[in-house]
Amino acid sequence: MCFISLAAVLLFLERPSDVQASSAVSTIINKKGFITKETVVRRGAHVTYAQSGLLKAGEEVIAIVDFTNASGERWLKVQNTRISGWIPAAAFSRQTSVSPYTVKTTVSAAIRTSASSAYKILKTVPKDTILTVKQKFYNVSNEKWLYVQHGTTAGWMREDDTALAQAALKKAYLTFDDGPSSASGAALLNVLKQHGVAATFFMLEPQMRARPDLVKRMVSEGHTVGCHGVTHDKSKFYRDSHSALNEMTICQKTLQSISGVKSRLIRVPYGSKPMLTDSQKTALQKAGFLIWDWNVDSLDWKYTSGQYVSYTLNQIPAIERQKASPVVVLHDKNTTVQYLHQLISGLKTKGYGFSGLTETMTPMLFR
């Protein structure tokens, strides 16, 4: 009877795989691609092999061996400048979707119907044109192409004709009042996530208590959170010199208890003019609150069929002439969410990136 020690078995499983010599001919050998999801890298082409590291979703690798193991599972040996090892073939793709980001062209460049210079040109754009990237792709020649959006034109452009434009982006601040809404809040966050946009939420205390899950999601997805009061009732919020402070203090405590964030950022109902009195403003500021108004009113509460998008975008040139950044007031409501894609795309086309407000910024107040 032959006995094999556990240590010997483990040593066998952990040793480098010998399967490279058995690799079959593959169309993806020596081709570049992307990792589709966070993936364990192993020392051999089976889950029993020891881990040698992790590859993150979107990380770029080159496939050097394509192998089907004894269990009929297809594995690839991949490498990049950081790591080398085996992954399931399903974790490798020549194409990947990305959180939208912005590039600018470094030369006059063509947007094409597909990812090769042999395909038809949809549009040629001049140098320094701002484009939004939504996908990346390596073609058969190992050239990296980007799926880009410019206005109403979408197509493929060589990455070599572009450069990251994040540093050059102008900043726009989308701010949403009155939430979180059970009807639209999740959909709103989905749109922002899809476009890679950070925003600011000025929330009502009862709404936060009703949907703490949405408050927590806002924080976890990198948005800024602040307070909008409790009642949103002019006769109550502005009743006396301390009523505004009392509501914001209650709101702040609820926000902190749900999210762990003690935010000093507030927006008073209907803005600080004309109802917020000097004594109310002083009380809020002495308590450390930072009062934010806006310089672009979307009127999304009025224009419920999407007209608010063009109305908002048409205000941007005047803001730029003032050398200011747009702080756009919107609302957490279904009709706003329905057309939010268009507003974000329109601002990106104008060269804007997006950020949440911070406590280090100088608050914008009506004059």
TORNUMAR-772463 format. One record per residue (C-alpha): residue number from 1; residue in three letters; y negated, z, x. Coordinates in Angstrom, 2 decimals, always signed. Each point is the difference from the previous one (the first is absolute). Example, Ala and Ser with C-alpha at 12.3 -4.5 7.8 and 13.67 -1.06 7.14 Angstrom:
2
     i    aa         Y         Z         X
     1   ALA     +4.50     +7.80    +12.30
     2   SER     -3.44     -0.66     +1.37
***
This chain:
367
     i    aa         Y         Z         X
     1   MET     +0.00     +0.00     +0.00
     2   CYS     -3.42     -0.94     +1.36
     3   PHE     -2.94     +2.37     -0.47
     4   ILE     -3.60     -1.18     +0.27
     5   SER     -2.61     +2.66     +0.42
     6   LEU     -3.04     +0.20     -2.28
     7   ALA     -2.18     -0.29     +3.08
     8   ALA     +1.68     -3.28     +0.91
     9   VAL     -0.60     -1.36     -3.50
    10   LEU     -3.66     +0.99     +0.13
    11   LEU     -0.34     -1.54     +3.45
    12   PHE     +1.42     -3.26     -1.33
    13   LEU     -2.36     -0.01     -2.95
    14   GLU     -3.02     +0.73     +2.13
    15   ARG     +0.65     -2.45     +2.82
    16   PRO     -1.93     -3.31     +0.01
    17   SER     +1.65     -2.60     -2.23
    18   ASP     +2.13     -2.76     +1.49
    19   VAL     -0.63     -2.30     -2.95
    20   GLN     -2.65     -2.05     +1.75
    21   ALA     +2.69     -2.23     +1.45
    22   SER     +1.28     -0.72     -3.49
    23   SER     -3.36     -1.08     -1.40
    24   ALA     +0.15     -3.14     -2.10
    25   VAL     -2.54     -2.82     +0.07
    26   SER     -2.94     +0.96     -2.22
    27   THR     -3.21     -1.66     -1.13
    28   ILE     -1.93     +3.22     +0.56
    29   ILE     +1.02     +0.77     +3.58
    30   ASN     -3.15     +0.23     +2.15
    31   LYS     -2.12     -0.12     -3.14
    32   LYS     -2.77     +2.46     -0.74
    33   GLY     -0.29     +1.90     -3.26
    34   PHE     -0.88     +3.21     -1.78
    35   ILE     +1.77     +3.20     -1.01
    36   THR     +0.14     +0.16     -3.82
    37   LYS     +0.25     +3.79     -0.28
    38   GLU     +0.32     +3.01     +2.31
    39   THR     +3.32     -0.59     +1.73
    40   VAL     +2.26     +1.98     +2.32
    41   VAL     +0.74     -1.82     +3.26
    42   ARG     +3.56     +0.55     +1.26
    43   ARG     +1.88     -0.54     +3.24
    44   GLY     +2.55     -2.26     -1.65
    45   ALA     +0.52     -2.16     -3.08
    46   HIS     +1.26     +2.69     -2.38
    47   VAL     -1.36     +3.15     -1.66
    48   THR     +2.43     +2.11     +2.07
    49   TYR     -1.89     -0.79     +3.18
    50   ALA     -2.56     +2.48     +1.25
    51   GLN     -3.65     -0.40     -0.85
    52   SER     -2.33     -1.16     +2.74
    53   GLY     -3.24     +0.09     -1.97
    54   LEU     -1.90     -1.17     -3.09
    55   LEU     -1.85     -3.20     -0.83
    56   LYS     -2.83     +0.24     -2.51
    57   ALA     -0.55     -2.35     -2.93
    58   GLY     -2.05     -2.99     +1.15
    59   GLU     +0.78     +0.53     +3.69
    60   GLU     +0.58     -3.25     +1.88
    61   VAL     +3.21     -0.72     +1.91
    62   ILE     +1.96     -2.91     +1.44
    63   ALA     +3.65     -0.55     -0.99
    64   ILE     +2.17     -0.59     +3.07
    65   VAL     +3.55     +0.35     -1.41
    66   ASP     +1.40     -0.73     -3.48
    67   PHE     +3.41     +1.58     -0.67
    68   THR     +2.39     +0.65     -2.88
    69   ASN     +2.07     +3.12     +0.64
    70   ALA     +3.61     +0.76     -1.00
    71   SER     -1.19     +1.34     -3.35
    72   GLY     -1.64     -3.34     -0.81
    73   GLU     -3.51     +1.43     +0.42
    74   ARG     -2.62     -2.14     +1.70
    75   TRP     -2.01     +1.76     +2.71
    76   LEU     -2.71     -1.14     +2.38
    77   LYS     -0.86     +1.21     +3.44
    78   VAL     -3.79     +0.07     +0.16
    79   GLN     -2.61     +1.06     +2.46
    80   ASN     -3.71     +0.38     +0.52
    81   THR     -2.08     +1.62     +2.70
    82   ARG     +0.93     +3.45     -1.33
    83   ILE     +3.71     -0.05     -0.85
    84   SER     +3.23     -2.02     +0.07
    85   GLY     +3.12     +0.40     -2.13
    86   TRP     +1.96     -0.96     -3.11
    87   ILE     -1.20     -0.11     -3.61
    88   PRO     +1.46     -1.32     -3.28
    89   ALA     -0.99     -3.65     -0.40
    90   ALA     -1.57     +0.77     -3.40
    91   ALA     -2.68     +2.06     +1.78
    92   PHE     -1.31     -3.12     +1.81
    93   SER     -2.15     -2.70     -1.59
    94   ARG     -2.09     -2.88     +1.28
    95   GLN     -2.62     +0.80     -2.65
    96   THR     -1.64     +3.24     -1.15
    97   SER     -2.60     +1.06     -2.53
    98   VAL     -2.74     +2.27     +1.32
    99   SER     -2.64     +2.29     -1.40
   100   PRO     -2.92     -2.42     -0.19
   101   TYR     -2.27     +0.07     +3.03
   102   THR     -2.85     -2.16     +1.23
   103   VAL     -0.25     -2.49     +2.85
   104   LYS     -2.66     -2.45     +1.07
   105   THR     +0.56     -3.44     +1.45
   106   THR     -0.66     -0.45     +3.73
   107   VAL     -0.21     -3.80     -0.34
   108   SER     -0.36     -2.52     -2.79
   109   ALA     +3.40     +0.43     -1.61
   110   ALA     +2.19     -1.59     -2.64
   111   ILE     +1.63     +1.68     -2.98
   112   ARG     +3.24     -1.89     -0.69
   113   THR     +2.59     -0.22     -2.77
   114   SER     +2.70     +1.45     +2.27
   115   ALA     +0.46     +1.64     +3.40
   116   SER     -0.07     -3.00     +2.33
   117   SER     -2.62     -2.40     +1.29
   118   ALA     +2.01     -2.80     -1.58
   119   TYR     -0.93     +1.11     -3.52
   120   LYS     -2.92     -1.12     -2.14
   121   ILE     -3.42     +1.58     +0.56
   122   LEU     -1.39     +1.74     -3.09
   123   LYS     -3.32     +0.94     +1.57
   124   THR     -1.64     +0.18     +3.41
   125   VAL     -2.26     +3.00     +0.53
   126   PRO     -2.56     +0.49     +2.79
   127   LYS     +0.10     +2.52     +2.80
   128   ASP     -0.73     +3.64     -1.00
   129   THR     +1.25     -0.49     -3.57
   130   ILE     +1.35     +3.22     -1.53
   131   LEU     +3.51     -0.28     -1.46
   132   THR     +2.37     +2.43     -1.70
   133   VAL     +3.56     +0.09     +1.37
   134   LYS     +2.89     +0.70     -2.40
   135   GLN     +3.12     -1.15     +1.86
   136   LYS     +1.24     -0.80     +3.51
   137   PHE     +2.65     -2.57     +0.96
   138   TYR     +1.72     -1.26     +3.13
   139   ASN     +0.97     -3.68     -0.30
   140   VAL     +2.86     -1.76     +1.82
   141   SER     -2.21     -0.48     +3.07
   142   ASN     -0.65     +3.77     +0.17
   143   GLU     -3.65     -0.58     -0.92
   144   LYS     -1.49     +2.81     -2.08
   145   TRP     -1.81     -1.15     -3.13
   146   LEU     -2.04     +2.01     -2.49
   147   TYR     -0.18     -0.48     -3.74
   148   VAL     -3.73     +0.29     -0.64
   149   GLN     -2.41     -0.02     -2.92
   150   HIS     -3.45     -1.58     +0.16
   151   GLY     -1.76     -0.09     -3.36
   152   THR     +2.37     -1.80     -2.36
   153   THR     +1.95     -1.64     +2.84
   154   ALA     +3.21     +1.63     +1.24
   155   GLY     +2.26     -1.40     +2.70
   156   TRP     +1.27     +0.28     +3.56
   157   MET     -1.99     +0.22     +3.24
   158   ARG     +1.07     +0.45     +3.62
   159   GLU     -0.57     +3.57     +1.15
   160   ASP     -1.21     -1.38     +3.35
   161   ASP     -3.07     -1.37     -1.84
   162   THR     -1.02     +3.48     -1.22
   163   ALA     -0.97     +3.44     +1.22
   164   LEU     -0.04     +3.37     -1.73
   165   ALA     -3.29     +0.45     -1.77
   166   GLN     +0.23     +3.65     -1.02
   167   ALA     -2.67     +1.14     +2.46
   168   ALA     -2.42     -2.62     -1.29
   169   LEU     +0.53     +0.77     -3.67
   170   LYS     -2.79     +1.18     -2.18
   171   LYS     +0.93     +3.07     -2.02
   172   ALA     +0.17     +0.24     -3.77
   173   TYR     +0.70     +3.25     -1.84
   174   LEU     +1.79     -0.26     -3.33
   175   THR     -0.40     +3.20     -2.01
   176   PHE     +1.84     +0.78     -3.25
   177   ASP     -1.23     +2.53     -2.55
   178   ASP     +1.61     +1.86     -2.93
   179   GLY     +3.64     +0.01     +1.13
   180   PRO     +2.76     +0.46     +0.62
   181   SER     +0.95     -1.93     -3.11
   182   SER     +3.50     +0.18     -1.41
   183   ALA     -0.48     -3.50     -1.39
   184   SER     -1.28     -1.78     +3.12
   185   GLY     +0.10     +2.35     +2.99
   186   ALA     +3.36     -1.07     +1.43
   187   ALA     -0.80     -3.69     -0.45
   188   LEU     -3.35     +0.51     +1.72
   189   LEU     +1.67     +1.59     +3.00
   190   ASN     +2.54     -2.81     +0.09
   191   VAL     -2.74     -2.63     +0.24
   192   LEU     -1.78     +1.87     +2.78
   193   LYS     +3.26     +0.40     +1.91
   194   GLN     +0.86     -3.66     -0.40
   195   HIS     -3.34     -1.01     +1.52
   196   GLY     -0.03     +2.70     +2.69
   197   VAL     -3.23     +1.46     -1.41
   198   ALA     -1.17     +3.60     +0.41
   199   ALA     -2.25     +1.26     -2.82
   200   THR     -1.69     +3.16     -1.25
   201   PHE     +0.88     +1.79     -3.25
   202   PHE     -2.48     +2.30     -1.76
   203   MET     +2.27     +1.78     -2.45
   204   LEU     -0.33     +2.16     -3.10
   205   GLU     +1.68     +3.40     +0.10
   206   PRO     +2.03     -0.33     -3.26
   207   GLN     +1.22     -3.41     +1.09
   208   MET     +1.21     +1.41     +3.32
   209   ARG     +1.90     +2.78     -1.76
   210   ALA     +1.60     -2.60     -2.30
   211   ARG     +1.09     -2.31     +2.85
   212   PRO     +0.40     +2.00     +3.22
   213   ASP     +2.52     -2.59     +1.21
   214   LEU     -2.73     -2.64     +0.16
   215   VAL     -2.34     +2.35     +1.88
   216   LYS     +2.69     +0.66     +2.59
   217   ARG     +0.72     -3.71     +0.28
   218   MET     -3.67     -0.77     +0.63
   219   VAL     -0.04     +2.41     +2.92
   220   SER     +3.33     -1.14     +1.43
   221   GLU     -1.08     -3.66     -0.10
   222   GLY     -3.20     +0.67     +1.94
   223   HIS     -2.65     +0.01     -2.71
   224   THR     -2.98     +2.35     -0.13
   225   VAL     -0.07     +2.49     -2.86
   226   GLY     -2.98     +1.77     -1.52
   227   CYS     -1.25     +1.61     -3.21
   228   HIS     -1.73     -1.32     -3.11
   229   GLY     -0.17     +3.25     -1.94
   230   VAL     +1.88     +1.44     -2.96
   231   THR     -1.49     -1.05     -3.34
   232   HIS     -1.86     -3.28     +0.69
   233   ASP     -2.20     +1.20     -2.86
   234   LYS     -3.75     -0.29     +0.69
   235   SER     -0.86     +2.91     -2.28
   236   LYS     +2.41     +2.30     +1.87
   237   PHE     -0.10     -1.26     +3.61
   238   TYR     -3.84     +0.01     +0.16
   239   ARG     -0.51     +3.00     -2.31
   240   ASP     -1.64     +2.39     +2.51
   241   SER     -0.73     +0.50     +3.69
   242   HIS     +3.58     +1.08     +0.84
   243   SER     +2.09     -2.03     -2.46
   244   ALA     +0.47     -2.94     +2.37
   245   LEU     +1.01     +2.32     +2.85
   246   ASN     +2.44     +1.89     -2.22
   247   GLU     +1.78     -3.20     -1.07
   248   MET     +0.22     -1.38     +3.54
   249   THR     +1.35     +3.31     +1.32
   250   ILE     +2.75     +0.03     -2.63
   251   CYS     +0.77     -3.65     +0.74
   252   GLN     +0.12     +0.62     +3.77
   253   LYS     +2.41     +2.91     -0.38
   254   THR     +2.36     -2.02     -2.19
   255   LEU     -0.07     -2.92     +2.45
   256   GLN     +0.79     +2.34     +2.89
   257   SER     +2.84     +1.71     -1.86
   258   ILE     +1.63     -3.35     -0.77
   259   SER     -0.58     -1.91     +3.23
   260   GLY     -0.87     +2.58     +2.64
   261   VAL     -3.31     -1.84     +0.55
   262   LYS     -3.22     +1.98     -0.37
   263   SER     -2.36     -2.91     -0.52
   264   ARG     -3.78     +0.44     +0.02
   265   LEU     -0.56     -3.53     -1.32
   266   ILE     -1.27     -0.15     -3.57
   267   ARG     -1.53     -2.43     -2.46
   268   VAL     -1.82     +1.44     -2.99
   269   PRO     +0.56     -1.66     -3.39
   270   TYR     -2.26     -3.04     -0.57
   271   GLY     -1.48     +0.39     +3.50
   272   SER     -2.66     +2.33     +1.34
   273   LYS     -2.91     -1.68     -1.81
   274   PRO     -1.52     +0.92     -2.36
   275   MET     +1.99     +2.97     -1.32
   276   LEU     +0.78     +2.06     +3.12
   277   THR     -2.90     +2.41     +0.44
   278   ASP     -1.39     +1.13     +3.34
   279   SER     +1.36     +3.51     -0.56
   280   GLN     +3.48     -1.34     -0.80
   281   LYS     -0.07     -2.25     +3.06
   282   THR     -1.11     +2.88     +2.21
   283   ALA     +2.77     +2.25     -1.31
   284   LEU     +2.63     -2.67     +0.70
   285   GLN     -1.30     -0.73     +3.49
   286   LYS     -0.27     +3.67     +0.93
   287   ALA     +3.67     +0.37     -0.98
   288   GLY     +0.85     -2.76     +2.48
   289   PHE     +0.61     -2.84     -2.43
   290   LEU     -0.88     -3.58     +1.04
   291   ILE     -1.37     -1.98     -2.94
   292   TRP     +0.79     -3.74     -0.08
   293   ASP     -1.58     -2.63     -2.22
   294   TRP     +0.47     -3.76     +0.50
   295   ASN     -1.95     -3.16     +0.79
   296   VAL     +2.21     -2.51     -1.86
   297   ASP     +0.69     +0.63     -3.68
   298   SER     +2.97     -2.08     -1.14
   299   LEU     -0.65     +0.68     -3.69
   300   ASP     +3.78     -0.18     -0.40
   301   TRP     -0.32     +2.31     -3.01
   302   LYS     -2.05     -2.74     -1.71
   303   TYR     +1.57     -3.19     +1.37
   304   THR     +3.61     +0.52     -1.05
   305   SER     +1.16     -3.61     +0.28
   306   GLY     -0.41     -0.38     +3.72
   307   GLN     -3.69     -0.92     +0.09
   308   TYR     -0.60     +3.11     +2.09
   309   VAL     +1.51     -1.79     +3.02
   310   SER     -2.66     -2.72     +0.24
   311   TYR     -2.69     +2.47     -1.07
   312   THR     +0.96     +2.26     +2.93
   313   LEU     +0.34     -2.78     +2.57
   314   ASN     -3.38     -1.43     -0.98
   315   GLN     -1.65     +3.29     +1.04
   316   ILE     +1.35     -0.10     +3.56
   317   PRO     -2.64     -2.33     +1.57
   318   ALA     -2.80     +2.39     -1.04
   319   ILE     +1.87     +2.94     +1.54
   320   GLU     +0.49     -1.96     +3.23
   321   ARG     -3.73     -0.79     +0.17
   322   GLN     -0.59     +3.75     -0.07
   323   LYS     +2.38     +0.38     +3.00
   324   ALA     +2.13     +2.32     -2.17
   325   SER     +3.71     +0.25     -0.81
   326   PRO     +1.07     -0.50     -3.61
   327   VAL     +1.04     +3.20     -1.77
   328   VAL     +1.47     -1.33     -3.23
   329   VAL     +0.46     +2.19     -3.07
   330   LEU     +3.09     -0.86     -2.07
   331   HIS     +2.17     +1.85     -2.48
   332   ASP     +3.68     +0.86     -0.24
   333   LYS     +0.70     -2.11     -3.08
   334   ASN     +2.37     -2.82     -0.93
   335   THR     -2.57     -2.76     -0.31
   336   THR     -1.32     +0.81     +3.47
   337   VAL     +3.45     -0.01     +1.57
   338   GLN     +0.88     -3.30     -1.67
   339   TYR     -2.65     -1.88     +2.02
   340   LEU     -0.18     +2.18     +3.11
   341   HIS     +2.00     -2.53     +2.05
   342   GLN     -2.82     -2.50     -0.50
   343   LEU     -2.71     +2.45     +1.08
   344   ILE     +1.86     +1.01     +3.16
   345   SER     +0.73     -3.63     +0.92
   346   GLY     -3.64     -0.93     -0.61
   347   LEU     -1.26     +2.75     +2.28
   348   LYS     +2.53     -0.90     +2.70
   349   THR     -1.15     -3.61     -0.15
   350   LYS     -3.53     +1.26     +0.66
   351   GLY     +1.29     +1.73     +3.15
   352   TYR     +0.42     +3.54     -1.29
   353   GLY     +2.57     +2.61     +0.89
   354   PHE     +0.44     +3.19     -2.00
   355   SER     -0.24     +3.70     +0.75
   356   GLY     -0.18     +3.25     -1.88
   357   LEU     -3.16     +2.10     +0.13
   358   THR     +0.09     +2.90     +2.45
   359   GLU     -1.75     +3.36     +0.33
   360   THR     -1.62     -1.13     +3.25
   361   MET     -1.93     -2.80     -1.75
   362   THR     -3.52     +0.44     -1.35
   363   PRO     +0.34     +0.12     -3.81
   364   MET     -1.65     -2.76     -2.00
   365   LEU     -2.35     +1.36     -2.66
   366   PHE     -2.12     -1.81     -2.56
   367   ARG     -3.71     +0.04     +0.78
***
